[in-house]
């Protein structure tokens, strides 16, 4: 089959590789749509922190935002999975340690991560998946939305951690994919949501996801938010977010900067603030599917461009414009 392979920093190409074979408790999925996200770009550039930590090395087959149809079953798999439209979790815990036993497999020390750590990804014609990480997609969710379930799970978790609800004012820092989806989920939960961005080019897009206020670096927001969610990769933003949270409010950190982000813990203590870190979509995948299926959240405007697998390397290299949108999707059959 054909798959995108990152062969080294700044180098990727489509190669013919051996197709996956489903083992016990596994299925093979024919990929219908896969998204490219910031993590994939950091894999391509070699800047992802996992490289420095020795967790990964080249070559890498990326792709962790996807949907498709189950085409082959391994031993012990329920036959009802065959032909099902599905998506899946990225984080694959070992299943044996105390963290996995407690339902926290996404932080398992020995976890694999689809398309990132020790598991070939979905920027390919087929992907191997554990049934324990599979989720069925209802007919109300098309392929575009199906491949946005994984980033949506991150956005749902961020909105949930912010305690979004009626009467709450929430500031989301960064109108990228996760920021816009966080805005949409927080709005669906009843909160008033503002966006803080570098510029005004995504103001209209943000409004379509429910943002009722839009601030920029030239016109920064005041303080007093019940929760502030940092979805950026700017190492200065965690401190700026802290400064805009209401005492006894909440800070949610889901963006990861390329260098350490200093904050003054005295400000946390004296403000009686709660700070929460979010890693991965795992606990948010089910709720995201429900929100997409019943129309509470429509993620489709996230996708600006859809290309074929042969153009995926150029997308990783930033050579395909998304305009004021955020997301490039890949159709491996297109």
C-alpha positions in Angstrom: 0.0 0.0 0.0 1.0 3.7 -0.2 1.9 5.6 2.9 3.6 8.9 3.7 7.0 8.4 5.3 9.0 11.2 7.1 12.5 10.0 6.3 14.4 12.8 8.1 14.0 16.4 9.3 12.4 18.3 6.5 12.1 15.3 4.2 9.0 13.2 3.5 7.7 11.1 0.6 5.0 8.6 -0.4 6.4 5.1 -0.4 5.1 1.6 -1.1 5.1 -0.3 2.2 3.8 -3.6 3.4 0.1 -3.4 4.2 -0.9 -4.0 7.9 -2.1 -7.4 9.0 -4.6 -7.5 11.9 -3.4 -9.4 14.9 -5.4 -10.5 17.9 -7.8 -7.8 19.0 -6.9 -5.6 16.1 -8.5 -4.5 12.8 -7.3 -3.0 9.6 -9.1 0.3 8.5 -9.2 1.7 5.0 -8.5 5.3 5.6 -11.0 7.7 4.1 -9.7 11.0 5.5 -6.8 12.0 7.7 -5.9 15.4 9.1 -2.5 17.2 9.4 -1.9 18.9 12.7 0.8 20.9 14.4 2.3 17.7 15.9 2.7 16.2 12.4 4.5 19.4 11.4 6.8 19.1 14.4 7.5 15.5 13.4 8.4 16.6 9.9 10.8 19.4 11.2 12.3 17.2 13.9 11.3 19.7 16.6 8.9 17.6 18.6 10.2 17.2 22.1 10.0 13.4 21.8 13.1 13.4 19.6 15.2 15.1 22.2 13.8 12.7 24.8 14.8 9.7 22.8 11.3 8.4 22.4 11.2 8.5 18.6 13.4 8.7 15.6 13.2 8.6 11.8 11.7 7.2 9.8 8.1 8.0 11.0 4.7 7.3 9.4 2.5 10.1 10.7 -1.3 10.6 11.0 -3.4 10.4 14.1 -6.5 12.3 13.1 -8.5 10.0 10.9 -11.6 8.1 10.0 -12.2 5.1 7.8 -13.9 1.8 7.2 -12.9 -1.5 8.9 -11.8 -3.9 6.1 -10.1 -6.8 8.0 -10.5 -8.4 11.4 -7.9 -10.1 13.6 -8.5 -13.1 15.9 -11.0 -12.5 18.6 -12.6 -9.5 17.1 -16.4 -9.2 17.0 -17.6 -9.7 13.3 -19.9 -6.7 13.7 -16.9 -4.4 13.3 -16.4 -5.4 9.6 -17.6 -2.6 7.4 -18.1 -0.2 10.3 -17.2 3.5 9.8 -14.8 4.3 12.7 -12.3 6.6 14.2 -9.9 5.9 17.0 -7.9 7.1 20.0 -4.3 8.1 19.5 -3.0 7.1 22.9 -2.5 3.3 23.4 -1.6 2.4 26.9 0.1 -0.9 27.8 -3.1 -2.2 29.5 -1.2 -3.7 32.4 0.1 -0.9 34.6 -1.8 0.9 37.5 -2.4 4.0 35.3 -4.1 1.9 32.6 -6.1 0.0 35.3 -7.3 3.4 36.6 -8.5 4.5 33.1 -5.5 6.7 32.6 -3.9 4.9 29.7 -3.2 8.2 27.9 -0.4 8.9 30.4 0.9 5.3 30.6 4.7 5.4 30.7 4.8 2.6 28.1 2.1 3.9 25.8 2.3 3.9 22.0 0.8 6.8 20.0 -0.7 6.2 16.6 1.3 8.1 14.0 3.8 9.4 16.6 5.3 6.7 18.9 5.9 3.2 17.8 2.7 2.8 15.7 2.4 3.6 12.0 -0.1 6.3 11.3 -3.1 7.0 9.1 -1.5 9.2 6.4 -1.7 6.1 4.4 -4.2 3.9 2.5 -4.7 1.7 5.5 -4.0 1.8 9.3 -3.8 -0.9 11.9 -6.0 -0.2 15.0 -6.7 -1.9 18.3 -10.4 -2.6 18.8 -10.0 -1.2 22.3 -9.4 2.2 20.8 -12.1 2.2 18.2 -15.2 4.3 18.1 -18.1 3.9 15.7 -19.2 6.9 13.7 -22.9 7.5 13.2 -24.2 8.4 9.7 -24.8 12.0 10.8 -21.0 12.4 11.0 -19.4 12.6 7.5 -15.8 11.8 6.7 -14.6 15.4 7.2 -16.1 15.6 10.7 -15.0 12.0 11.4 -11.4 13.0 11.0 -11.9 15.9 13.3 -13.1 13.8 16.2 -9.6 13.4 17.6 -8.8 17.2 17.7 -12.4 17.7 18.9 -11.7 15.4 21.9 -8.9 17.8 22.9 -11.2 20.8 22.5 -14.0 19.1 24.5 -11.5 18.2 27.3 -10.3 21.8 27.4 -13.8 23.2 27.6 -14.8 20.7 30.3 -11.6 21.5 32.3 -12.5 25.2 32.1 -15.9 24.3 33.7 -17.7 25.9 30.8 -21.4 26.6 31.5 -24.1 29.2 31.7 -22.9 32.4 33.3 -19.2 31.6 32.7 -16.9 33.9 30.7 -14.0 32.1 29.1 -11.0 33.4 27.2 -9.5 31.1 24.6 -5.9 32.0 23.6 -5.2 31.1 20.0 -7.7 30.6 17.1 -6.1 27.5 15.7 -7.9 24.1 15.3 -7.9 23.3 19.1 -8.8 26.9 20.0 -11.7 27.1 17.7 -13.0 23.7 18.7 -12.6 24.6 22.4 -14.6 27.7 21.6 -17.4 25.7 20.0 -17.7 23.2 22.8 -17.6 25.9 25.5 -20.3 27.8 23.7 -22.4 24.6 23.4 -22.0 24.2 27.1 -23.5 27.7 27.6 -20.4 29.8 28.2 -19.6 33.2 26.8 -16.3 32.8 24.9 -13.8 35.3 23.8 -10.7 34.7 21.5 -7.3 36.2 21.9 -5.3 36.1 18.7 -2.2 37.6 17.0 -4.3 39.3 14.3 -7.8 39.8 13.1 -7.6 37.4 10.1 -9.7 34.7 11.8 -12.3 36.9 13.5 -15.1 35.9 11.2 -14.1 32.2 11.5 -14.0 32.5 15.3 -17.5 34.0 15.3 -18.8 31.1 13.4 -17.6 28.8 16.2 -19.4 30.9 18.8 -16.9 33.6 19.9 -18.6 36.8 20.9 -15.4 38.7 21.6 -12.2 38.9 19.7 -8.9 40.4 21.0 -5.5 40.8 19.4 -2.0 41.5 20.6 -2.5 45.1 19.6 -5.8 45.2 21.6 -5.3 42.8 24.5 -8.2 41.6 26.6 -8.8 42.8 30.2 -8.7 40.4 33.1 -11.6 38.9 35.0 -12.3 35.7 33.0 -13.7 32.7 34.9 -11.3 30.5 32.9 -8.5 31.1 30.4 -7.5 28.3 28.0 -4.0 28.5 26.4 -4.1 26.8 23.0 -0.9 28.4 21.7 2.7 27.4 21.3 3.9 30.8 22.7 6.1 30.3 25.8 4.9 33.8 27.1 1.2 32.9 27.0 0.9 30.8 30.2 1.9 33.9 32.3 -0.3 36.2 30.2 -3.2 33.8 30.7 -2.7 33.6 34.4 -2.8 37.4 34.6 -6.3 37.4 33.0 -8.0 34.8 35.2 -10.5 35.8 37.9 -9.4 34.9 41.4 -10.7 31.4 42.2 -10.9 30.8 38.5 -9.3 28.2 36.3 -6.4 28.0 33.9 -6.3 25.3 31.2 -3.0 24.6 29.4 -3.2 22.5 26.3 -0.8 24.3 24.0 2.9 23.3 24.1 5.7 25.8 23.5 9.1 25.0 22.1 10.8 26.4 25.2 9.9 26.6 28.9 7.0 28.8 29.9 7.8 30.6 33.2 4.9 31.5 35.5 5.0 32.9 39.1 3.4 30.2 41.3 2.7 33.0 43.9 0.1 34.3 41.5 -1.6 30.9 41.4 -1.6 30.7 45.2 -2.7 34.3 46.0 -5.4 34.1 43.3 -6.6 30.7 44.6 -6.4 29.5 41.0 -6.7 26.0 39.6 -4.4 25.1 36.7 -5.0 22.1 34.6 -2.9 20.4 31.9 -4.5 18.5 29.0 -2.7 15.7 27.1 -4.6 14.0 24.4 -8.2 13.5 23.4 -8.9 10.1 25.1 -11.7 11.1 27.6 -13.2 13.5 25.1 -13.7 11.3 22.0 -17.1 9.9 23.1 -18.6 13.3 24.0 -17.2 14.8 20.8 -18.9 12.2 18.7 -22.2 13.0 20.5 -21.8 16.7 20.0 -21.0 16.3 16.3 -23.8 13.8 15.7 -26.6 15.9 17.2 -25.4 19.2 15.7 -24.4 21.0 18.9 -21.0 21.4 17.3 -20.3 21.6 13.6 -16.5 21.3 13.0 -16.6 21.4 9.2 -15.4 25.0 8.8 -12.1 24.0 10.3 -11.1 22.2 7.1 -9.7 24.7 4.6 -8.2 22.3 2.0 -8.4 18.6 1.1 -5.5 17.1 -0.9 -4.4 13.7 -2.1 -1.7 11.6 -0.4 0.8 12.8 -3.1 0.5 16.3 -1.8 0.8 15.5 1.9 4.5 16.2 2.0 4.0 19.7 0.6 1.3 20.2 3.2 3.7 19.2 6.0 6.3 21.6 4.6 3.8 24.5 4.7 3.6 24.9 1.0 -0.2 24.6 0.7 -2.1 27.7 1.9 -5.1 27.3 4.2 -6.1 31.0 3.8 -7.9 32.0 7.0 -8.7 28.4 7.7 -6.7 26.1 9.9 -6.8 22.5 8.7 -5.5 20.5 5.8 -7.1 17.1 5.2 -5.8 14.3 3.1 -7.9 11.9 1.1 -5.6 8.8 0.5 -7.8 7.7 -2.4 -8.1 11.2 -3.9 
